[in-house]
Amino acid sequence: MKHFTYLLIVLLCTSCQFFETEKISSETFYEEELKTIDWKNVDRYPAFASCDTLSEKEQQKSCFESELAYQLQKSMTAQGVTSLQDLNDTIILSFSISEKAQISILDMQVDSLLQRAFPNLEDSLKYSIDGLQLVAPAYKRGIPVKTQFTLPIVVTTEAF
């Protein structure tokens, strides 16, 4: 019996190492989790009122893009932007949408020909962008995030 007790004590003292689990620090877990996140894509796109009920990601993206183009065209038309000559050019507009769904212009690349034809074009676009009303920002894992977009705006006019 004495040998059995001694053997039991030895087994109890050495067997605990087999049941230990490795603990991971919160910093290590955080760093590993950051590596797995795709930062170039969002789970939910920013939304206008007409797009807010869509659940499919591709539908959200398509609705966001088409509503943005429609709203900009509507605003520019309402401002009465006209040309005296035929034009076909592209403006590159870079903008961001904050976590609070506010739009800010980062950069606007306008060709010199367009600047001569429409001296107030940049101001008109800024006014149009400022007038856009989003109801929700983009989301990543349920958290509102800041996003950046580059939008090519094709300007096509016909002379009167």
N, C-alpha and C positions, 0 to 999 in steps of 0.2 A: 504494500500500500504506500510505503514511503517513496518508492521509486515512481509510482503513479502520480503522487502529489508533486514530486520534483519535476517530472515530465510535463505535467499540466501547467506548472508555473513557468517553465521555460517556453512552452508553446504560447502561452498568453502574452508573455513579454515580447516575443519575436513576431507573432502573427499580426500584431496591430499595424505594422508597416504595410501589409498587404491590403488593408482596408482603408488606408488614407487616400483622400482625394486631393488632387492638386488644386490649390486655390489660385485664382487669377485675380490680379489687382484690377481695380476699376479702370485705371489708366491703360493697362494692356488691353482690356476688353474694348475700351473706347477706340484705341488705335486700330485694333483689328476690325472693328465695325466700320470705321471710316474708310478703310481700304476696300470694303465690299460695296460701298455706296457709289452709284454711277452719278456723278455730279453734273454731267452734261444733259441729263434728261430729268424731267419733272414727272411726278405722278399725276398731277392735274394742272392743266393750263390755266392762265388767267382767263377770267370770264366776263363777258358783257351780259346784260340782263337776258338777252335772247339765247345765250349759250349755257346758262347756269344749271339747267336741269339735265344736261347730257352727261352720261356716265362713261361712255367709251372714250378712251384717250385720243384716238384718231379723229373722232367726231368733234371733240373739244378743240383740237388743234385746227381742224378745218373751219369750224364755226368762228373761232377767234380770228383767224386770218381773213376770212371773207367779211366778217362784220367790221374789222379794222379797215379794210380796203373800202367798204361801202361808206362807213362813217367819214373817212377822209375825203372821198370823192364828193359826198353830199355837202360837206363843209366848204370845200374849195369851190364847188358850183354855187353855193349860196353866197360866197364872197364875191362872185362875179369875176373871177380870174379869166381873162380872155387874151388872145394873141392876134397880132396882125399878120403873122406868117405861119407857114407849116413848120411844125416842130415834132421831133421824135427823139426823145432822150430819156435818160434814167437818172433819178436822184437816189443816192444811197443814204438811208436814214437809220442811224443806230440809236436805240432808246432802251431805257430800262423801266421795269415795273417793280416798285418797292413791295415790301411785305404788307403794306397797307393799301395796295392796289393804286398807287399814284404813279403816273407816267412822267418820265423825265427824258428829254432829248440829250443824248451824249455827243452825237456828231451828225453833221449833215454835209454830204458831198454833192454840191451843185455845180454843173458845168458852167463855164463862163458865158456860153451862148444863152443858156436858160436864164442866167442872172441878168443879162442885158434885155432879154425879151420880157422877163417878169422881175422887175427890180424889188418887188415886195414879196417874192415867192417864199423866202425863208420865214419871214414874219407870218405869212398866211399859214404855212405849215405848222409853225409853232402854235399859232392860235387854234388851229384845227386839233392838234395833239392835246393841247391843254383842255379842250372842250370834251374830250373823250371821257366817258364815265364807266369804269369797270366796277363790277359788283364783288369781285373776288380776285385775289392775287393767285399766283401759282403756288402749288403745294408739293412738298417732298416729305413723304412719310407722315402726313397729317400736319405738318408745320408749314406756315406761310413762309415763302422764300422770295428773295429778290431774283429777278430774271433779266436777261439782256437779249435783245433781238436786233437783227439787221434786216431792214425792209427795203427792197428795191421798189421805187415808185416810178412807173413808166409814165412819162408825160408825152401825150400825143395830142396835137392840135391841128386844126384845119383853118387856113386863113379865110377871112370873111370876104 
